[in-house]
Every structure is written in structure tokens, then in C-alpha cells.
């Protein structure tokens, strides 16, 4: 009996010593942590002149990239020194001159210093490209050596335009290799040539417009083909990127936005999911008619559910950007089939801005089949963005 007790006591002592040794080893060993990735801090300008839809869609496109931390930044934020917390500022579509007015002359120099002296990045999309350009007679930041021409006809219309990529463009956007061309939304964007007096461009042309857009405003034939669609330039210590169209509003091509921000930040390029990299989704140019868009809009209120769904599907088929935006409200239609149709449209067009609306629609949904479809669409959308 005494031998058994002694054995037990010996085991307890040995176990205790071993536990203490393990605990000491654990304390002395370095903690294994996942590699730390420094986020790319990108501010989307939401001050005066920035169109609210373009602001939201630009923000949502940036969420494709898991290493980008997007936020909204206003002129007031910039006045309070917020630029020090950012690596890149994106100026979205809307009105370039009004965005300039919102910044004022004082912040103009703050933005220029942010790039030229502090080595940060700027991205200008459509109106934002006007803003960062070097256009004589236009209030701009003079950050890229590109001059906008034919401004008297800048309300030339909207279209899904054909875009061809240069060799340099394919280096930054290798996903376009093997594609004949790309197709991206365009709406009254700037037509650039080298700054006045320059014999050759200082900027690098990455993609050019192939389509001829002259739908409204007495715009002349032959002005848009051959003009740069994507262009970039290293200036001072920083980098700037300009886009004449709206990739943030183009399903299958929204990934162009975080790629531009990465380049402007001077960061290495990364691949994105096949859920969002779909350059073959659009295969032809489509010129947009304002009158057709208006007539289809009014059909969204028709007494017939079939007519409402048909009008929405036609808007999407014709690649009207507003069609996808209007689908959000149709999540609250009185007919389950219409709600399902709207959710499908939002999912197929990567409209992640609708995630809160879809979540609310799911909570309110009483039709089992429709609810299942809404949940499937919501899950797909959530996979397209990273927190």
C-alpha cells in the first residue's frame, strides 16, 4: 500500500515539474502570428460636386481588394488635416469644377503637396479626371499632363464604350490579355490630349476609346475614338491615375478601380476573384438613348408585374447604369417575383451597395421561395467584398 502511495506521489511531482517546464517554454517562445499587412488607406471624396451614386459605387468597388481600407473624405475633413491618414484620394464622377470649388484654392495646394511633396496618390474618375487634369481655362489641379479638348460638347452622351489596351495597359491590367477589347461605361467623360505645348505626352496611355460617342449636345462625329480612356503618370514624389469613364459602374470591370488605387499608392498588384473579374461579360458597344431610358423607367410603375420585370431586365440588358440602381427600390415591390427579379439583377451586376437593402428585404420577406433567392443573392454579393 505504501509503495502505491509513493508511486502516486512521485507521479504527481513529476507531472507538476513537467507542466511548469512546458509553461515556461510557452512563455519564452515567440508568439506565432499571421503576417501583418499594412492597409492601403484610400479616401473617396464625397464633398461638393461629387455625385452621390458615383461616390458610393467607387467606395464599393474599392472593397473588392482585401488590403484596401476605404473611407469617405470631405473638403472639411481635408481642412482638418485628414490627408495625413490617407495614401490615396479618389475623386469620383459628378462635376469637376464643383469639386474644385468645394476644395477652394487653399485645399488645392494641400492636394498638390499630398502628391508632389509627400509622395501619395490621386485617382480621378470622369469628372475627377477633369479635376486632376492640366486643362487651360478650367479650374483644375494640374497634376497630370493631359489637356481636355472639345469641352463645349462635353455633354456628348452615355454609352458602354469599346476600349483597347496598350502594352503598358496590359502590364497593369493583365486580366485583359486574351480579350479582344474591354467594354466600360462612359458618360460625358473628358477627351484628353497632351498638355498644350507638349510634343508628346508625359503621361502613359493605358487604354484608348474605340467608340464614337456623339449622341447629344451637338457633339461632333469622330472626337472620341483614339482618345485616352486610362492614363497614369508619376509626378513629383507621387502618382496620379485618370479614367475617362466609369468602371465602378460596370459589372465585370469594377476591379479596375482598386487596381488604379494600388498603382497610385505604389503598391504591388494583386489578383482578384473571378466573381468580379469578368471582362467578357460585355461583348459589344451600346449607345444609350435618354428617351428610351425614360420610357423604361415609367414602366417600372406599371400595374402589371410582368411589365415591371420586363422593363427592369431591358434596362439591364441595355447596360443603363440607372437600371441597376433602380432595382434596389424594387426589392420592396408588392409582388414576390418582382422582388426576386430585382435581387437577381443586383447580384448579377455586383451591386454590393444594395447589401443593407437586401438584408432588410430578407427580414421582411414572407414568401419562402423568394426569401431563399434573396438570401442566395445576398451571400454572393457579400463574397464580392472584404471588410
C-alpha positions in Angstrom: 0.0 0.0 0.0 2.8 2.3 0.9 4.5 1.6 -2.4 1.4 2.6 -4.3 1.1 5.8 -2.4 4.7 6.6 -3.0 4.3 5.9 -6.7 1.3 8.2 -6.9 3.1 11.0 -5.1 6.1 10.6 -7.4 3.9 10.8 -10.5 2.2 14.0 -9.2 5.6 15.6 -8.5 6.9 14.6 -11.9 3.7 15.8 -13.7 3.9 19.1 -11.9 7.5 19.7 -12.8 6.8 18.9 -16.4 3.8 21.2 -16.5 6.0 24.0 -15.1 8.6 23.4 -17.8 6.0 23.5 -20.5 4.5 26.7 -19.2 8.0 28.3 -19.0 8.7 27.2 -22.6 5.4 28.6 -23.8 6.2 31.9 -22.2 9.6 32.1 -23.6 8.7 31.0 -27.2 7.8 33.8 -29.7 4.0 34.0 -30.4 3.2 32.8 -33.9 1.1 35.5 -35.6 -0.1 35.8 -39.1 2.0 38.2 -41.2 0.9 41.8 -40.7 -0.3 43.5 -43.9 -0.3 47.3 -43.9 -3.6 48.5 -45.3 -3.8 50.9 -48.3 -5.8 53.8 -46.9 -8.0 55.2 -49.7 -10.3 58.2 -49.2 -13.2 58.7 -51.6 -14.1 62.4 -51.9 -17.7 63.0 -51.1 -17.6 66.8 -50.9 -19.5 69.2 -53.2 -19.6 68.3 -56.8 -19.2 64.5 -56.2 -22.3 62.7 -57.5 -23.7 60.6 -54.6 -24.1 57.4 -56.7 -20.6 57.7 -58.0 -19.2 58.1 -54.5 -21.0 55.0 -53.2 -20.2 52.9 -56.2 -16.5 53.9 -56.1 -16.3 53.1 -52.4 -17.9 49.7 -53.1 -15.5 48.9 -55.9 -12.6 49.5 -53.6 -14.0 46.9 -51.2 -13.0 44.2 -53.7 -9.4 44.5 -52.5 -8.9 42.9 -49.1 -5.9 45.2 -48.4 -7.6 48.5 -49.2 -9.3 50.3 -46.4 -11.7 52.7 -48.0 -13.3 55.7 -46.3 -15.2 58.8 -47.2 -13.4 62.2 -47.1 -14.9 65.6 -47.4 -13.4 69.0 -48.0 -14.0 69.7 -44.3 -12.0 66.6 -43.4 -9.2 67.7 -45.6 -9.2 71.1 -43.9 -8.8 69.4 -40.6 -5.7 67.5 -41.7 -7.3 64.2 -42.7 -4.9 63.8 -45.7 -2.2 62.6 -43.3 -4.3 59.4 -42.7 -4.5 58.5 -46.3 -2.3 57.0 -49.0 -4.6 57.8 -52.0 -7.6 60.1 -52.6 -10.1 59.2 -55.3 -12.1 62.0 -56.9 -15.2 60.4 -58.4 -17.7 61.4 -61.1 -20.0 64.4 -60.8 -18.7 67.8 -61.7 -15.0 68.5 -61.7 -15.4 72.3 -61.4 -17.8 71.9 -58.4 -15.4 69.5 -56.8 -12.7 72.2 -57.3 -15.0 74.8 -55.8 -15.6 72.6 -52.8 -11.9 72.3 -52.2 -11.2 76.0 -52.7 -7.8 77.5 -53.5 -6.3 76.6 -50.2 -7.0 72.9 -50.4 -5.9 72.9 -54.0 -2.4 73.3 -52.7 -2.9 70.8 -50.0 -3.9 68.2 -52.5 -0.9 69.0 -54.8 1.5 68.8 -51.8 -0.1 65.5 -50.9 1.1 64.1 -54.2 4.1 66.1 -55.3 5.9 66.6 -52.0 4.6 63.8 -49.8 4.6 61.0 -52.4 1.0 59.9 -52.2 -1.5 59.1 -55.0 -4.6 60.6 -56.6 -7.2 58.8 -58.8 -9.6 60.9 -60.9 -12.7 59.2 -62.4 -14.6 61.0 -65.2 -15.3 64.4 -63.6 -12.4 63.6 -61.2 -10.2 63.2 -64.2 -11.2 66.7 -65.4 -10.3 67.9 -61.9 -6.8 66.5 -61.8 -6.0 67.4 -65.5 -4.0 70.3 -66.9 -6.8 71.9 -68.9 -6.3 75.6 -69.8 -9.3 77.7 -68.9 -10.8 75.1 -66.5 -10.4 75.0 -62.7 -8.2 72.0 -62.1 -5.3 70.7 -60.0 -2.7 70.4 -62.9 -1.5 67.1 -61.6 -1.4 65.1 -64.9 -0.1 66.5 -68.2 -3.3 65.9 -70.0 -5.5 68.7 -71.5 -9.2 68.1 -72.1 -10.5 69.2 -75.6 -13.9 69.9 -77.1 -15.3 70.9 -73.6 -18.1 72.8 -75.3 -19.6 69.5 -76.3 -18.7 67.6 -73.1 -22.4 66.5 -72.7 -22.0 64.2 -75.6 -23.9 61.3 -74.0 -23.5 58.0 -72.3 -22.7 54.5 -73.7 -21.0 51.2 -73.0 -17.8 52.0 -75.0 -15.2 49.8 -76.5 -11.8 50.2 -75.0 -8.5 48.9 -76.3 -5.5 48.3 -74.0 -1.9 49.3 -74.8 1.1 47.1 -74.0 1.7 49.1 -70.8 -2.0 48.9 -70.0 -1.9 45.1 -70.2 1.0 45.1 -67.8 -1.2 46.9 -65.2 -4.4 45.1 -66.2 -3.1 41.6 -67.3 -6.7 40.3 -66.9 -7.4 41.9 -70.3 -4.9 39.7 -72.1 -6.7 37.3 -74.4 -9.7 39.6 -74.7 -10.3 41.4 -78.0 -11.1 44.6 -76.1 -13.0 45.7 -73.0 -16.3 47.5 -72.6 -16.8 50.1 -69.9 -19.5 52.7 -69.0 -18.9 56.2 -70.3 -20.9 59.4 -69.5 -19.7 62.8 -70.7 -16.1 62.0 -69.8 -13.1 64.1 -70.7 -11.3 63.7 -74.0 -7.6 64.2 -73.4 -4.6 65.2 -75.5 -1.1 66.1 -74.2 -0.9 69.4 -72.3 -0.6 72.4 -74.6 2.8 72.9 -75.9 3.9 69.3 -75.4 5.1 67.4 -78.5 4.4 64.1 -76.9 2.5 63.0 -73.8 4.3 62.8 -70.4 1.6 60.5 -69.2 1.3 56.9 -70.2 -1.7 55.9 -72.2 -3.0 52.5 -70.9 -6.3 52.2 -72.8 -8.0 54.2 -75.6 -11.6 54.7 -76.6 -12.6 53.0 -79.8 -16.3 54.0 -79.8 -17.6 57.2 -81.4 -20.0 58.9 -78.8 -21.8 61.9 -80.2 -25.4 61.3 -79.0 -26.4 64.7 -77.5 -25.3 68.3 -77.3 -24.5 68.6 -81.0 -21.3 66.8 -80.3 -19.2 66.3 -83.5 -18.5 63.0 -85.1 -15.1 61.5 -84.7 -13.9 63.2 -81.4 -13.9 60.2 -79.0 -12.1 57.5 -81.0 -8.4 57.2 -80.1 -8.7 59.4 -77.0 -7.2 58.0 -73.8 -9.5 56.2 -71.6 -7.0 55.2 -68.9 -3.8 57.1 -68.3 -1.3 57.5 -65.5 1.8 59.5 -64.6 4.5 59.7 -62.0 4.6 63.3 -60.8 7.0 64.8 -58.2 7.2 62.1 -55.5 3.8 60.7 -56.1 1.5 59.1 -58.7 -1.8 60.1 -60.5 -4.2 58.0 -62.4 -7.1 59.2 -64.6 -10.1 57.4 -66.1 -12.4 59.0 -68.7 -15.3 56.5 -67.9 -17.0 54.7 -65.1 -15.5 51.2 -64.3 -17.1 51.5 -60.8 -20.5 51.3 -62.5 -19.6 48.5 -64.9 -20.3 44.9 -63.9 -17.3 42.7 -64.6 -14.9 45.7 -64.7 -15.3 47.2 -61.2 -11.9 45.7 -60.2 -10.2 48.4 -62.4 -10.9 50.9 -59.5 -8.9 49.2 -56.8 -6.2 48.4 -59.3 -5.9 52.1 -60.1 -5.7 52.9 -56.4 -3.0 50.3 -55.9 -0.9 51.7 -58.7 -1.4 55.3 -57.4 -0.2 54.1 -53.9 2.9 52.5 -55.4 1.9 49.1 -54.2 2.3 45.7 -55.9 -0.7 44.5 -57.9 -2.8 41.5 -56.7 -5.3 39.3 -58.4 -9.0 39.5 -57.7 -11.8 36.9 -57.6 -13.4 35.6 -60.8 -16.7 36.7 -59.3 -15.7 40.3 -60.2 -13.1 39.9 -62.9 -15.4 39.3 -65.9 -14.1 41.2 -68.9 -16.0 39.0 -71.3 -19.3 39.8 -69.6 -19.9 42.7 -72.1 -19.1 42.0 -75.7 -20.3 45.0 -77.7 -20.7 48.7 -77.5 -24.1 50.1 -76.7 -25.1 53.7 -77.3 -27.7 55.0 -74.8 -30.9 56.8 -75.6 -32.2 59.2 -72.9 -35.7 58.8 -74.2 -35.6 55.0 -74.1 -34.3 55.1 -70.6 -37.1 57.5 -69.5 -39.8 55.3 -71.1 -38.5 52.2 -69.4 -38.3 54.0 -66.1 -42.0 54.8 -66.2 -42.8 51.2 -66.9 -41.3 50.2 -63.6 -44.6 51.6 -62.0 -46.9 49.7 -64.4 -49.8 47.8 -62.8 -48.5 44.6 -64.4 -45.7 42.8 -62.5 -44.6 41.2 -65.8 -44.3 44.7 -67.4 -42.3 45.9 -64.4 -39.9 43.0 -64.6 -39.5 43.2 -68.4 -38.7 46.9 -68.1 -36.0 46.3 -65.5 -34.5 43.5 -67.5 -34.4 45.6 -70.6 -32.7 48.4 -68.7 -30.0 46.0 -67.6 -29.7 44.3 -71.0 -29.1 47.8 -72.5 -26.5 48.4 -69.7 -28.1 51.5 -68.3 -26.4 52.3 -65.0 -29.6 53.6 -63.6 -31.4 50.3 -64.2 -29.3 48.6 -61.6 -29.7 51.5 -59.2 -33.5 51.4 -59.6 -33.5 47.7 -58.9 -32.8 48.4 -55.3 -36.2 50.0 -54.8 -37.9 47.0 -56.5 -36.7 44.8 -53.6 -39.8 46.4 -51.9 -42.3 45.6 -54.6 -45.6 44.1 -53.6 -45.1 41.0 -55.8 -42.6 38.3 -54.8 -41.5 37.5 -58.3 -40.6 41.2 -58.9 -38.6 41.2 -55.6 -36.7 38.0 -56.7 -36.0 39.6 -60.1 -34.6 42.7 -58.5 -32.3 40.7 -56.3 -31.1 38.7 -59.2 -30.3 41.9 -61.1 -28.4 43.3 -58.2 -26.3 40.1 -57.7 -25.5 39.7 -61.4 -24.4 43.3 -61.6 -22.2 43.1 -58.5 -24.2 45.9 -56.8 -22.8 45.4 -53.3 -24.2 48.8 -52.3 -27.5 47.1 -52.0 -26.4 44.7 -49.3 -28.2 46.6 -46.5 -31.4 46.7 -48.6 -31.2 43.0 -49.3 -30.7 42.3 -45.6 -33.8 44.3 -44.7 -35.8 42.7 -47.5 -34.9 39.2 -46.2 -36.1 40.1 -42.7 -39.4 41.4 -44.1 -39.9 38.6 -46.7 -42.9 36.2 -46.1 -42.7 34.2 -49.3 -40.4 31.2 -48.7 -39.2 30.7 -52.2 -38.5 34.4 -52.7 -36.6 34.6 -49.3 -34.4 31.7 -50.4 -33.5 33.5 -53.6 -32.8 36.8 -51.7 -30.5 35.0 -49.3 -28.6 33.4 -52.1 -28.1 36.7 -53.9 -27.0 38.4 -50.6 -24.4 35.7 -50.0 -23.0 36.1 -53.5 -22.7 39.8 -53.1 -21.0 39.5 -49.7 -18.4 37.3 -51.3 -17.5 40.1 -53.7 -16.3 42.5 -51.0 -14.0 42.3 -48.0 -14.3 44.1 -44.7 
